Structures are given as C-alpha cells and as structure tokens.
Amino acid sequence: MDPQTYYDEFAEREWKRLDRDPVTRMEFENTADYLAEHLPDAAARTDESDPVRVLDAGGAAGRYACWLAERGYDVTLVDLSAEQVELAREKAAERGVADRVAAERGDVRDLRFADDSFDAVCCLGGPLSHVVDDDERATATAELRRVAKPRAPVFVSVIGRFAMLRDILKFCLDDEHGLLAPIAEDGDYTAERTAEYADGDGWAECHGFRADEFETQLEAAGFEVETLVGLENVANRMKRELAEADEEAVESVRELVRTLREDRTAVDFSEHMLAVCRA
C-alpha cells in the first residue's frame, strides 16, 4: 500500500488509465479543458530561449506532460516512482516530444527547484491525496506554491472522499465495511486501518478530500482558488456501466458532466476534484 511501491508495480497501467473507459476519459478531457483555458499561451512566447515552463508534479507516466509538450510547453515531470519516470521518458520519445519533457524522480514534499521557477504548475490525478499525513500534505501544498511564479496558474486535482466510500459500498462491502466510518470521519485510507478493519490488503494509501477542506488547504498555502471542478461528478464509479453503453448514451452523460462540473455538490461527489488556482 506504499504509494511509491504501488506505482512502481502499476507501471504502464497508469499511462493507460486516462484512456481506459469513458469515465477516465472524462477526467482527462475535463482537466485538459481547464488547462487550455488558463495556461499561458506557449505560442505567444516568441523567444525560444525563454519557453513557457510547466512543472508536472507527481506526473507519473507522463500523460499530461506529453499533452503539454505537444502544445509547445517545456515540461519538467517529477514523480516518486522510478518506473513511472522511465515510462514518461519512453512515452515522450514515442510521441516526438522528448526534447520538451524532462522527467526525474522527485518528491512533491521537497521539490528541488528554486522559488518562482515555473510559469505554471500541475499536480494532477491525485498525487497530493497520496500524502496521507496532514502536516506533510500541507508541506507539499506549500511547495507547489513556492515554485510557481507570482500569479502563475496552478492546477491541482485530488481524490474525493465520497468516491472512496462509494467504492467500498459498490465493490468490496463484505470485506471492507469496517472502513466506512473512519474514512467518512477524516478521509484517511491507510495500511494500519485496512489491517484493523478489512483484510489487510488494499490500494495505495491515500486521503480523500471534501471540497471545503480542499479549498481551505489550498488557501492556507497562499493560493487564490478561482474554480473547483468535479471532473467525473455524476459519472463517478460508473466505469463498467458506461463502458458497456452505446456512444450516444455515453455522449449524453459526457455533456451532463460538463454541465455540472462546477456545481459545488458535483465537485464534492466527484472521484477527482480539480482546483484551478493562482499563486
């Protein structure tokens, strides 16, 4: 359940995850919409010696890093998992953007970069959720703020607490119902708790956020939160069902998710919630 070990073993499945089914594609597509809207215009930076620099913290296999590089951004990806970093390098090379993606091992709790280093900062897919300790998570959030230039856009997505609870209810209630009350109380899914309340075997440790909590933590780190987004909202935990639905039905759900994605209740209910911030 150690996140670094988990993602070393998860390997290429993390690259495939964001294109695996209609719901994971909604996570990626909705995130990309806000990136496209709020990122600085890479094409407007005419001095090739001074490109728009983006940090992809916890960038795993590089799905977002490659998307950014294909649009002219210079991306520095850091991740705890050596396997994910190597995969990010391979994917960048396959897609012809290796010259724009630098991938290295790194820890969001202790970024090696100087203050005000990046024109934009991304921490997408839930890396901050995998920092379970409250103080360490506050440190990580402050690090994202520290390395961003003043007024730079910062994009952070985390795992929602209600989605974690629904996951147990839908898929493993008989074995893990003991986890429901403690996760509902504080959002922490840990090895210690699975040993006590379940069968001791589980997913990577993580913290599930409520929307208010997420916003408060970002503001405490000095961010101005402009928008909260429920990336999957009503489609949360409907992967199997939508994978079997026809394309017309899936498109109607996709449109509904887009319509509701900034609704506060939809944010709280979502599997991943995105914050669009300013440093």
Backbone bond lengths (Angstrom), bond angles and torsions (degrees), N, CA, C in turn:
res aa  C-N    CA-C-N  psi(-1)  N-CA   C-N-CA  omega(-1)  CA-C   N-CA-C  phi
1 M - - - 1.462 - - 1.531 112.84 -
2 D 1.328 117.48 -2.81 1.455 120.81 173.85 1.527 108.93 -64.87
3 P 1.338 119.17 124.52 1.470 119.80 -175.06 1.524 114.41 -56.94
4 Q 1.328 117.52 -40.67 1.464 118.95 -179.90 1.516 111.25 -62.18
5 T 1.329 116.79 -46.65 1.467 120.94 178.85 1.520 110.95 -64.57
6 Y 1.327 116.10 -41.75 1.462 120.19 -179.18 1.520 111.06 -58.19
7 Y 1.336 117.04 -47.77 1.468 119.31 -176.26 1.526 112.61 -77.08
8 D 1.322 117.61 -23.80 1.471 119.08 169.00 1.522 109.83 -60.62
9 E 1.322 116.28 -42.99 1.461 121.63 -177.27 1.530 111.63 -79.46
10 F 1.329 117.28 -29.14 1.461 121.22 -178.87 1.526 111.50 -68.40
11 A 1.340 115.23 -32.57 1.461 123.88 171.24 1.531 111.87 48.63
12 E 1.346 117.67 -128.58 1.461 121.61 -170.11 1.524 113.09 -68.90
13 R 1.304 117.67 -14.83 1.462 118.82 176.49 1.527 111.63 -61.10
14 E 1.336 117.73 -27.73 1.461 119.98 177.74 1.530 110.54 -69.22
15 W 1.339 117.56 -37.36 1.470 119.63 174.55 1.526 110.51 -63.22
16 K 1.319 116.79 -43.08 1.462 121.19 -176.80 1.526 112.44 -73.84
17 R 1.331 117.02 -21.95 1.459 120.96 -171.52 1.525 112.33 -55.06
18 L 1.316 118.51 -42.14 1.459 121.03 -174.28 1.519 113.97 -79.49
19 D 1.321 116.42 2.31 1.473 120.28 173.75 1.526 110.27 -133.49
20 R 1.312 116.00 25.04 1.463 121.31 -171.76 1.523 112.99 -84.82
21 D 1.314 117.78 -32.00 1.460 122.17 -174.73 1.528 108.33 -159.73
22 P 1.323 118.34 170.45 1.467 119.55 -176.64 1.523 114.42 -58.38
23 V 1.329 118.03 -34.25 1.465 120.08 -176.50 1.523 111.10 -73.23
24 T 1.325 117.85 -44.65 1.464 118.78 178.11 1.526 111.03 -66.09
25 R 1.332 116.07 -31.20 1.469 117.98 175.00 1.526 111.01 -66.76
26 M 1.332 117.92 -33.24 1.462 119.93 175.23 1.521 110.93 -63.81
27 E 1.326 117.58 -39.69 1.465 120.56 176.44 1.528 110.13 -56.62
28 F 1.334 116.03 -48.58 1.460 119.95 -177.88 1.528 111.48 -68.81
29 E 1.317 117.26 -47.51 1.464 121.02 -175.58 1.522 111.81 -63.42
30 N 1.320 117.22 -42.95 1.460 119.69 179.74 1.517 111.22 -67.57
31 T 1.335 116.86 -39.36 1.464 119.53 175.56 1.523 110.45 -61.36
32 A 1.330 116.52 -45.88 1.464 120.60 -179.09 1.534 111.40 -61.00
33 D 1.330 117.80 -34.63 1.467 120.56 177.61 1.530 110.72 -57.96
34 Y 1.339 116.89 -44.56 1.461 120.45 -176.88 1.524 111.39 -76.24
35 L 1.325 117.50 -33.06 1.454 119.58 173.41 1.534 109.85 -60.68
36 A 1.325 116.12 -48.90 1.460 120.46 -178.20 1.526 111.71 -61.41
37 E 1.315 116.64 -34.39 1.467 120.32 -177.64 1.524 112.78 -75.74
38 H 1.323 117.87 -35.86 1.466 120.73 -167.94 1.524 115.03 -110.40
39 L 1.321 119.19 -14.90 1.455 119.89 179.18 1.525 111.14 -68.90
40 P 1.323 117.72 150.63 1.465 119.44 170.59 1.528 110.04 -59.31
41 D 1.299 116.71 151.31 1.464 121.96 -179.42 1.526 109.21 -76.29
42 A 1.330 116.82 109.86 1.466 120.51 -178.69 1.522 111.16 -64.12
43 A 1.323 116.96 -35.79 1.464 120.71 -177.20 1.519 111.52 -68.15
44 A 1.331 117.07 -23.95 1.465 120.06 -178.62 1.521 112.24 -77.86
45 R 1.320 116.86 -15.55 1.467 121.05 178.00 1.517 108.11 -84.92
46 T 1.310 117.01 93.34 1.468 121.67 -171.13 1.524 113.42 -79.50
47 D 1.314 118.09 -20.36 1.458 121.57 179.74 1.528 109.21 -80.86
48 E 1.328 117.43 106.61 1.466 121.57 -176.75 1.520 112.78 -63.93
49 S 1.326 116.83 -20.11 1.466 119.74 177.70 1.522 111.96 -81.31
50 D 1.331 116.54 -5.66 1.469 121.40 -178.77 1.527 109.38 -133.93
51 P 1.345 118.21 66.61 1.472 120.65 -177.91 1.528 111.60 -72.95
52 V 1.324 116.35 168.08 1.461 121.19 172.47 1.531 107.50 -75.36
53 R 1.319 115.85 117.38 1.466 121.86 -175.04 1.527 109.72 -99.55
54 V 1.331 115.46 128.52 1.467 121.87 -178.43 1.522 108.94 -123.09
55 L 1.320 116.72 131.34 1.465 121.84 171.51 1.513 109.29 -91.71
56 D 1.332 117.03 129.88 1.461 123.02 173.99 1.528 106.69 -111.58
57 A 1.321 116.55 88.82 1.463 122.91 -174.76 1.525 109.82 -83.73
58 G 1.331 115.88 125.95 1.459 119.47 -174.46 1.508 111.15 69.59
59 G 1.344 116.02 35.23 1.463 121.64 -171.19 1.505 116.09 -76.66
60 A 1.332 117.71 -2.23 1.467 122.74 174.33 1.527 111.92 51.16
61 A 1.337 116.95 -127.96 1.463 121.29 -172.44 1.522 113.93 -79.52
62 G 1.325 117.68 0.73 1.450 119.86 170.97 1.515 117.12 91.55
63 R 1.309 117.89 18.15 1.465 119.32 -179.34 1.539 110.86 -59.18
64 Y 1.332 117.54 -47.01 1.465 119.63 178.91 1.524 111.01 -75.28
65 A 1.327 117.80 -35.75 1.466 120.56 179.50 1.524 110.72 -60.14
66 C 1.312 117.16 -43.20 1.472 120.28 178.63 1.516 110.79 -66.41
67 W 1.314 117.46 -41.98 1.475 121.31 177.76 1.528 109.73 -58.02
68 L 1.315 116.96 -44.39 1.461 121.50 179.89 1.530 110.89 -65.74
69 A 1.332 116.22 -45.64 1.464 120.11 -177.89 1.519 111.37 -63.35
70 E 1.323 116.83 -36.95 1.466 120.50 178.49 1.528 112.04 -64.43
71 R 1.314 116.67 -16.99 1.464 121.80 179.81 1.527 112.08 -105.79
72 G 1.313 115.82 14.93 1.455 120.25 170.72 1.508 116.95 95.68
73 Y 1.325 117.97 6.23 1.463 120.76 179.69 1.533 110.53 -89.48
74 D 1.329 116.78 146.72 1.454 122.37 171.12 1.527 107.91 -92.03
75 V 1.323 116.67 118.86 1.458 121.78 -169.67 1.523 110.49 -113.94
76 T 1.318 115.10 133.89 1.460 121.52 169.29 1.519 107.07 -111.10
77 L 1.327 115.74 114.37 1.468 121.56 179.77 1.518 108.71 -101.35
78 V 1.324 116.43 132.46 1.462 121.39 173.04 1.521 108.68 -126.59
79 D 1.315 115.69 142.23 1.461 120.57 178.06 1.523 109.22 -155.19
80 L 1.324 116.31 148.71 1.466 121.16 178.48 1.521 112.40 -66.69
81 S 1.315 117.32 -31.67 1.460 122.76 -173.24 1.528 111.53 -83.70
82 A 1.321 116.26 118.48 1.463 120.37 177.03 1.522 111.28 -62.68
83 E 1.324 116.89 -35.79 1.465 120.73 179.24 1.527 111.04 -65.21
84 Q 1.324 116.79 -41.87 1.464 119.96 179.50 1.525 111.07 -67.79
85 V 1.312 117.29 -38.81 1.465 120.49 178.29 1.526 110.71 -62.48
86 E 1.321 117.00 -44.86 1.461 120.29 179.33 1.524 110.56 -63.97
87 L 1.317 116.38 -39.91 1.460 120.06 178.51 1.532 110.86 -65.01
88 A 1.332 116.93 -39.01 1.464 120.00 177.50 1.528 110.90 -60.66
89 R 1.320 116.88 -40.31 1.465 119.74 177.46 1.528 110.56 -63.25
90 E 1.333 116.11 -42.68 1.467 119.80 -179.53 1.521 111.06 -64.18
91 K 1.322 117.47 -43.29 1.458 120.89 -177.86 1.528 110.89 -67.78
92 A 1.319 117.03 -38.18 1.457 119.90 177.20 1.526 110.54 -63.00
93 A 1.331 117.00 -40.48 1.467 120.58 178.21 1.525 110.91 -66.30
94 E 1.330 116.92 -43.10 1.460 121.05 179.76 1.524 111.35 -59.61
95 R 1.319 116.27 -35.45 1.468 120.65 -175.86 1.526 112.53 -94.77
96 G 1.321 116.73 6.96 1.454 120.89 173.77 1.508 115.34 74.68
97 V 1.344 118.06 24.30 1.466 120.66 -178.77 1.525 111.78 -124.60
98 A 1.324 116.82 23.05 1.468 119.78 -178.29 1.527 111.72 -59.84
99 D 1.323 117.27 -28.91 1.464 120.06 -179.88 1.521 112.39 -72.37
100 R 1.337 116.95 -13.36 1.468 120.58 -179.02 1.533 112.67 -109.89
101 V 1.319 119.06 -3.53 1.459 121.79 -178.38 1.523 109.63 -122.24
102 A 1.322 116.27 116.12 1.462 122.37 171.85 1.520 107.65 -105.25
103 A 1.330 117.15 118.86 1.463 121.64 -176.70 1.519 109.45 -115.43
104 E 1.312 116.31 132.86 1.462 120.91 -178.23 1.528 109.68 -151.09
105 R 1.329 114.66 158.98 1.455 118.80 174.62 1.520 109.43 -71.98
106 G 1.308 115.02 141.02 1.459 119.72 179.37 1.512 110.56 -169.90
107 D 1.313 115.49 165.49 1.464 122.67 -175.10 1.522 108.61 -123.69
108 V 1.311 116.03 123.63 1.462 120.33 -177.94 1.525 111.51 -61.67
109 R 1.325 117.10 -19.30 1.470 120.29 177.99 1.522 112.77 -78.87
110 D 1.325 116.80 -12.77 1.469 120.45 -176.88 1.530 108.51 -153.83
111 L 1.312 116.49 72.76 1.457 121.31 -178.17 1.532 109.91 -72.85
112 R 1.313 116.78 139.60 1.466 120.74 -173.47 1.522 112.64 -82.20
113 F 1.304 118.91 -2.72 1.455 122.68 -170.54 1.534 111.42 -85.98
114 A 1.332 114.49 153.81 1.456 120.91 177.74 1.525 110.85 -69.62
115 D 1.316 115.53 162.62 1.454 120.72 174.83 1.531 109.63 -57.75
116 D 1.329 115.51 146.25 1.469 121.93 172.29 1.533 112.44 57.53
117 S 1.341 116.75 42.97 1.468 120.88 -174.68 1.513 113.96 -88.42
118 F 1.343 118.32 -25.80 1.463 120.27 -166.98 1.527 112.12 -122.14
119 D 1.333 113.93 144.06 1.462 121.34 177.04 1.523 112.08 -75.80
120 A 1.317 116.70 -19.10 1.464 122.68 175.69 1.525 107.66 -158.53
121 V 1.328 116.36 152.99 1.464 121.98 -179.68 1.526 108.37 -132.22
122 C 1.338 115.11 133.26 1.468 122.32 175.25 1.520 109.54 -119.75
123 C 1.306 115.30 141.26 1.466 121.78 171.24 1.532 104.93 -143.40
124 L 1.331 115.55 85.95 1.462 121.48 -162.25 1.530 112.50 -115.94
125 G 1.328 115.42 145.83 1.456 120.72 175.69 1.516 114.26 94.39
126 G 1.335 117.40 -6.23 1.460 119.74 175.26 1.505 117.84 113.95
127 P 1.355 121.89 12.80 1.469 119.65 179.23 1.527 113.29 -54.38
128 L 1.330 117.13 -39.01 1.457 120.13 -179.28 1.528 111.14 -64.90
129 S 1.329 116.96 -30.20 1.463 120.16 177.29 1.518 112.31 -67.23
130 H 1.333 116.60 -26.68 1.463 119.53 -179.45 1.527 112.78 -81.23
131 V 1.323 117.31 0.40 1.463 121.82 170.07 1.522 105.90 -96.66
132 V 1.321 116.77 96.68 1.464 120.69 -168.85 1.525 112.27 -80.03
133 D 1.324 117.35 -36.60 1.460 120.26 -178.45 1.535 110.15 -65.61
134 D 1.323 116.88 130.95 1.462 121.47 -174.37 1.525 112.03 -59.87
135 D 1.322 116.91 -46.18 1.461 120.42 -177.81 1.526 111.19 -66.80
136 E 1.327 117.00 -41.26 1.460 120.44 178.96 1.526 110.88 -65.94
137 R 1.324 116.39 -35.81 1.465 120.07 178.77 1.528 110.09 -67.86
138 A 1.324 117.50 -37.95 1.462 120.54 175.66 1.527 110.62 -64.45
139 T 1.325 116.38 -38.87 1.463 120.39 176.63 1.523 110.83 -62.65
140 A 1.330 116.29 -44.38 1.470 120.59 179.56 1.516 111.11 -61.49
141 T 1.312 117.30 -42.93 1.466 120.85 179.53 1.524 110.49 -63.36
142 A 1.330 116.03 -40.66 1.466 119.99 177.74 1.521 111.57 -65.22
143 E 1.334 117.84 -34.38 1.455 121.16 177.66 1.531 111.16 -64.76
144 L 1.310 117.21 -40.38 1.468 120.03 176.86 1.524 110.53 -60.52
145 R 1.306 116.47 -38.99 1.472 121.20 178.18 1.525 110.49 -69.14
146 R 1.306 117.59 -41.77 1.469 121.89 -174.49 1.520 112.47 -61.81
147 V 1.333 117.27 -41.14 1.471 119.66 -173.47 1.533 112.70 -85.53
148 A 1.320 117.52 -5.76 1.469 121.12 178.73 1.525 110.12 -87.62
149 K 1.327 116.30 138.68 1.454 120.74 175.27 1.533 109.66 -64.46
150 P 1.324 117.67 154.30 1.467 119.65 177.49 1.531 111.78 -54.82
151 R 1.333 114.81 130.54 1.463 124.29 179.93 1.521 113.61 70.51
152 A 1.329 117.91 8.75 1.464 120.10 175.76 1.522 110.23 -66.52
153 P 1.346 117.86 145.66 1.465 119.97 173.57 1.524 110.66 -72.57
154 V 1.308 115.52 138.82 1.466 122.04 178.84 1.521 107.64 -130.49
155 F 1.335 115.45 132.21 1.461 122.03 -175.43 1.531 108.32 -121.25
156 V 1.316 116.23 119.99 1.464 121.17 -177.97 1.517 108.43 -130.08
157 S 1.334 116.79 127.25 1.464 118.94 172.95 1.519 109.82 -122.56
158 V 1.327 114.82 142.88 1.466 122.61 -176.31 1.522 109.43 -132.75
159 I 1.310 115.05 171.08 1.461 122.26 179.80 1.528 109.28 -87.63
160 G 1.326 116.44 136.13 1.455 121.37 -178.85 1.515 112.53 -84.89
161 R 1.334 115.95 142.28 1.466 121.56 -177.17 1.529 112.04 -67.20
162 F 1.332 117.05 -42.18 1.461 118.85 -179.25 1.530 111.22 -62.81
163 A 1.338 116.94 -35.38 1.462 119.88 178.15 1.521 111.12 -65.01
164 M 1.325 117.22 -38.15 1.465 120.59 176.73 1.527 110.30 -61.85
165 L 1.310 116.08 -43.25 1.462 119.50 179.42 1.528 110.89 -65.93
166 R 1.317 116.38 -40.97 1.463 119.08 179.75 1.525 111.35 -65.66
167 D 1.333 116.03 -33.34 1.457 120.77 177.24 1.531 110.73 -58.52
168 I 1.327 116.01 -45.72 1.474 120.39 177.99 1.522 110.58 -64.47
169 L 1.327 116.04 -45.47 1.464 119.99 -179.40 1.522 112.17 -60.35
170 K 1.327 116.55 -38.89 1.457 120.32 -173.16 1.525 113.28 -83.87
171 F 1.342 116.96 -37.76 1.456 119.37 -167.56 1.532 115.60 -113.69
172 C 1.314 119.01 -25.26 1.476 118.26 -172.47 1.525 112.65 -146.56
173 L 1.328 116.34 37.70 1.460 120.51 -174.85 1.522 112.17 -60.19
174 D 1.313 117.86 -43.77 1.463 119.96 -175.86 1.522 112.36 -59.78
175 D 1.325 116.87 -38.63 1.459 120.95 -175.48 1.523 114.07 -90.88
176 E 1.345 117.69 -24.48 1.459 119.18 -168.98 1.526 114.34 -127.07
177 H 1.348 117.65 16.32 1.462 118.76 -176.92 1.526 112.46 -61.58
178 G 1.341 117.00 -23.89 1.458 119.96 178.21 1.509 113.95 -64.46
179 L 1.336 116.92 -18.25 1.465 121.06 179.56 1.523 112.91 -81.31
180 L 1.313 117.80 -15.42 1.457 120.59 -172.84 1.528 112.65 -59.33
181 A 1.323 117.57 -51.40 1.469 120.32 -175.96 1.522 112.55 -64.80
182 P 1.340 119.69 -48.26 1.471 117.61 -179.91 1.522 114.05 -65.49
183 I 1.330 118.19 -37.20 1.462 119.67 177.81 1.525 110.15 -67.43
184 A 1.325 117.31 -40.72 1.459 119.96 177.67 1.521 111.11 -60.05
185 E 1.329 116.69 -33.87 1.467 120.75 -176.55 1.522 112.40 -73.33
186 D 1.344 117.62 -47.83 1.467 118.04 -173.89 1.526 114.96 -131.96
187 G 1.352 118.34 -3.12 1.454 121.39 174.51 1.515 116.02 83.52
188 D 1.330 118.45 0.67 1.462 120.39 -173.45 1.533 112.63 -91.89
189 Y 1.323 114.91 123.25 1.466 123.50 176.26 1.515 106.43 -112.62
190 T 1.338 116.66 106.20 1.454 121.26 -171.32 1.527 111.30 -128.48
191 A 1.322 115.05 162.71 1.469 120.90 176.42 1.523 110.79 -60.87
192 E 1.314 116.26 -38.70 1.466 120.18 179.72 1.526 110.73 -61.82
193 R 1.315 116.12 -41.43 1.460 119.27 -178.97 1.529 111.90 -72.65
194 T 1.311 118.06 -38.37 1.463 117.94 178.47 1.519 110.85 -65.78
195 A 1.332 116.61 -32.60 1.466 119.74 176.62 1.525 110.87 -66.79
196 E 1.318 116.70 -35.69 1.463 121.02 -176.80 1.521 112.99 -83.11
197 Y 1.336 116.86 -40.24 1.456 120.16 -169.97 1.526 114.83 -111.52
198 A 1.332 117.58 -9.25 1.462 119.83 -177.44 1.523 109.08 -135.07
199 D 1.326 116.93 -151.15 1.461 119.38 -176.21 1.518 112.96 -92.28
200 G 1.347 116.96 5.48 1.451 120.49 176.28 1.510 115.18 83.88
201 D 1.323 117.39 -1.97 1.462 121.07 -178.91 1.521 107.71 -122.28
202 G 1.326 117.00 127.51 1.459 117.26 -176.69 1.500 113.22 -159.12
203 W 1.320 114.02 -168.53 1.459 123.83 179.85 1.521 109.21 -76.38
204 A 1.328 118.23 178.32 1.458 121.94 177.23 1.529 110.39 -62.14
205 E 1.313 115.74 141.36 1.460 120.21 178.02 1.530 109.88 -55.20
206 C 1.330 115.48 142.13 1.457 118.21 179.13 1.524 110.74 -160.14
207 H 1.315 114.08 165.86 1.460 122.61 175.20 1.519 108.52 -115.98
208 G 1.323 116.84 126.08 1.455 122.16 177.55 1.523 110.53 -94.11
209 F 1.317 116.25 128.61 1.459 122.32 -175.04 1.517 112.64 -93.47
210 R 1.323 115.84 149.81 1.459 123.38 157.33 1.522 107.72 -93.63
211 A 1.306 117.33 154.23 1.466 121.02 -176.04 1.528 112.11 -60.01
212 D 1.326 117.51 -45.35 1.467 120.59 -179.56 1.521 111.00 -62.05
213 E 1.324 116.19 -42.55 1.462 121.05 179.02 1.524 110.80 -61.61
214 F 1.314 116.35 -44.41 1.462 121.85 -179.57 1.529 110.43 -59.74
215 E 1.305 116.35 -48.19 1.457 120.93 -179.36 1.527 110.82 -62.72
216 T 1.322 116.56 -42.79 1.459 120.89 -179.62 1.516 111.68 -62.38
217 Q 1.334 117.40 -41.84 1.466 120.14 -179.74 1.522 110.99 -65.21
218 L 1.313 117.37 -41.41 1.459 120.39 179.13 1.533 110.89 -64.75
219 E 1.303 117.26 -42.90 1.461 120.84 179.39 1.525 111.35 -65.55
220 A 1.339 116.99 -35.54 1.463 120.34 178.02 1.521 111.59 -64.30
221 A 1.348 116.67 -28.07 1.462 121.20 177.98 1.524 112.24 -82.64
222 G 1.319 117.64 -3.95 1.457 121.04 177.76 1.510 114.90 102.05
223 F 1.326 117.47 8.12 1.458 120.07 178.87 1.528 111.24 -83.75
224 E 1.311 115.01 148.77 1.458 122.31 166.13 1.523 106.84 -97.38
225 V 1.313 117.22 113.26 1.459 121.30 -177.91 1.521 108.29 -85.72
226 E 1.332 115.75 115.79 1.462 120.44 -178.00 1.527 111.98 -88.88
227 T 1.339 116.22 -40.70 1.465 120.35 -174.98 1.523 109.42 -149.72
228 L 1.327 116.33 139.59 1.460 122.23 167.21 1.524 107.77 -109.96
229 V 1.330 115.54 138.46 1.466 121.21 -172.77 1.526 109.49 -129.49
230 G 1.319 116.69 130.82 1.464 121.72 170.85 1.516 108.99 -90.40
231 L 1.319 117.11 102.92 1.462 120.53 -167.99 1.521 113.77 -69.03
232 E 1.337 118.00 -32.09 1.472 120.61 177.23 1.528 112.07 -117.39
233 N 1.290 116.44 -23.01 1.471 127.28 -177.86 1.528 114.25 30.33
234 V 1.337 120.29 -107.33 1.464 119.89 -172.94 1.531 113.26 -67.10
235 A 1.328 117.45 -15.25 1.472 120.55 177.35 1.532 112.06 -88.10
236 N 1.316 116.67 3.69 1.455 122.21 179.43 1.526 111.78 -50.99
237 R 1.337 115.70 127.58 1.466 123.97 177.38 1.528 113.52 59.95
238 M 1.335 116.33 29.00 1.466 120.99 177.26 1.526 110.87 -111.24
239 K 1.313 117.17 27.36 1.466 121.18 -175.17 1.526 111.86 -59.80
240 R 1.312 116.67 -50.58 1.475 119.79 -176.89 1.523 111.08 -63.06
241 E 1.326 115.41 -44.17 1.459 119.45 -176.62 1.534 111.43 -65.02
242 L 1.319 117.25 -44.66 1.458 119.66 -177.96 1.523 111.83 -74.68
243 A 1.318 117.63 -27.19 1.465 119.73 175.60 1.523 111.14 -64.32
244 E 1.336 116.46 -25.57 1.457 121.13 -178.93 1.523 112.89 -97.18
245 A 1.334 117.23 -5.49 1.467 120.91 -177.96 1.526 110.78 -83.86
246 D 1.336 116.72 159.80 1.465 118.74 177.76 1.521 109.90 -76.80
247 E 1.327 116.13 163.76 1.462 120.95 -171.38 1.523 112.19 -63.93
248 E 1.331 117.49 -34.52 1.462 119.63 179.06 1.524 110.95 -63.11
249 A 1.330 115.95 -42.91 1.466 120.01 178.53 1.527 110.92 -65.23
250 V 1.344 116.52 -42.60 1.460 120.55 179.16 1.529 110.67 -61.68
251 E 1.320 116.44 -41.10 1.463 119.88 -179.28 1.524 111.12 -64.71
252 S 1.331 116.97 -36.09 1.460 119.19 178.35 1.529 110.96 -65.84
253 V 1.331 116.67 -37.13 1.466 120.46 176.32 1.523 110.06 -68.80
254 R 1.318 116.66 -41.54 1.468 120.86 178.60 1.538 110.52 -57.78
255 E 1.306 116.50 -43.81 1.464 120.39 179.12 1.526 111.06 -65.97
256 L 1.324 116.88 -38.82 1.463 120.22 178.29 1.522 110.67 -64.02
257 V 1.315 116.88 -43.12 1.463 121.16 178.28 1.530 110.17 -60.39
258 R 1.328 116.56 -42.91 1.469 119.55 177.41 1.541 110.91 -61.19
259 T 1.317 115.37 -42.54 1.463 120.03 -178.21 1.525 111.58 -62.21
260 L 1.331 116.32 -39.48 1.468 121.22 -172.96 1.525 113.88 -94.30
261 R 1.316 118.20 -2.55 1.468 118.89 -164.11 1.527 114.64 -65.30
262 E 1.338 119.34 -20.12 1.458 119.75 176.08 1.529 112.83 -103.22
263 D 1.315 116.58 4.99 1.463 120.63 174.09 1.532 108.65 -70.25
264 R 1.317 117.19 130.59 1.471 121.12 -172.90 1.528 112.16 -60.19
265 T 1.298 117.06 -40.58 1.465 120.13 178.65 1.525 110.28 -65.82
266 A 1.323 116.78 -41.04 1.465 120.54 177.81 1.520 111.23 -63.22
267 V 1.317 117.44 -36.70 1.469 121.18 176.14 1.519 110.00 -60.93
268 D 1.309 117.00 -49.26 1.469 121.72 -177.36 1.523 111.47 -62.44
269 F 1.307 116.78 -32.04 1.465 121.81 -175.95 1.524 112.26 -84.34
270 S 1.325 117.23 -11.99 1.456 120.50 -169.03 1.530 112.57 -75.79
271 E 1.322 115.06 153.29 1.469 121.27 176.35 1.521 110.17 -67.02
272 H 1.324 117.18 -39.99 1.462 122.67 173.79 1.520 108.58 -129.47
273 M 1.316 116.39 131.83 1.459 120.54 175.41 1.532 108.54 -113.92
274 L 1.318 115.20 135.19 1.462 123.31 -176.80 1.518 109.30 -107.84
275 A 1.329 115.48 134.59 1.458 120.82 170.62 1.520 108.92 -109.73
276 V 1.313 115.93 129.15 1.455 122.71 171.85 1.524 106.68 -101.55
277 C 1.335 115.96 117.20 1.463 120.82 -171.40 1.520 111.63 -126.20
278 R 1.323 114.81 169.92 1.463 122.86 167.45 1.520 108.22 -122.16
279 A 1.318 114.38 137.21 1.470 119.14 178.32 1.527 109.67 -75.53
